[in-house]
């Protein structure tokens, strides 16, 4: 069975590779499985390696019951001690979301070999979500560290070999807890564009393909009759603004001018031929987390006013704007440039050759004024996404945005007791976002994981990761 994704995981370690469907999450799940699975039809988290997860009435303790008889690929048991070891390892390595865990979790205790208690310092209603991602991918104690690390997990497959930038191949485990997988061999390759994925599917070159962001390619894939899993990524396309001192975006008037100057519908016309999901709201209107609070409007006159105020205090109006050189990104970048220059900015486009360049300059080095990228608020983990983007102490806070009022709203969101309360806080977050403009969403993105018509048994989970232990073709 072959699966073409947008990029292969560089390291098959959940503490070093964020568990996301487009960038190695399905590979990680093949090796490690997950404690919980997100069911997109019910919007609930269901047991997988776990037998159950329950919250005590006070809200500050979760009890995790493990499925009996589960073993790692080295034959050792996946028990409470192994789970706690993996939790601690992930936190120490500062994996994706580890700062939230370290802030909220007071202690983890092995009650017995099949039971782990997690005691919290603060209420965390959406705690199950982390057990469907990196924390839920349990690494065996025998895996080792550093150059000696080996991906020893409890998943349905074991790593056969990895050729960087080419393929990662797995073989099936006969002793997997849920029965031997239906396919003996699982091969992942990287095809960075959605159009390439569609063309390769059409030529029967792969069994499963991951399409993200190119709306016309998604529509063409559906029109050709390929079945699959459709989802949206909220704020998946955004104009990222560096808020740090010494950058133009440190001035909120500059950030407001940028936001008010941008017309998401025009950007969609240029970049997506008018078939995308343009919006400046954090959550698209189709999202279960959509609120009544809209994003900032397109208002070039107001944009000029804010920019003129900043210029009167010495700002020269220049922005260095990092954008990819692929046709879609280039079209979006030119549309953004023209809209901003129409209100008085001078925009210098800094071309990036590939997604790795964007990650390096924007998310690692933070060396940019503006960049075409994504905030990426998944339906399954909205709190984790917002905390990572907006938390003043978050290591994932690419913009450098810091606001005590926003930090307080994130605490409220973490503790929100039900979906209605959650949406109410999201409305307050959107309102404060409009006032302070950390960055500017311009579109949600379509995601479609497509497969051949005779492929069966693909099971989606959080962040568009696919579970493949029951997949088969015939």
Secondary structure, DSSP 8 states (H G I E B T S, - for coil): -EEEESS--SS--TTTS---GGGTHHHHHHHH--SEEEETTTTEEEESSEEEEEE-TTSSEEEEEE-TT-B-TTS-B--HHHHHHHHHHHHHTT-TTHHHHHHHEEEEEEEETTEEEEEESS--TTGGGGGGTGGGS---GGG-SGGG-----SSSEEEEEEETTTEEEEEE-TT-TT-S-S-SEEEEEE--SHHHHHHHHHTT--SEEEEES-HHHHHHHHHTT-EEEEEEEEEEEEEEE--STTSGGGSHHHHHHHHHH--HHHHHHHHHTT-SEE-SSSS-TTSTT--S-------HHHHHHHHHHHHHTT---EEEEEEE-SHHHHHHHHHHHHHHHHTT-EEEEEEESSHHHHIIIIIIS---SEEEE---EETT-HHHHHHHHH-TT-TT-TT----HHHHHHHHHHHH--SHHHHHHHHHHHHHHHHHH-SSEEEEEEEEEEEE-TTEE--EE-GGG-EE-TT-EE-
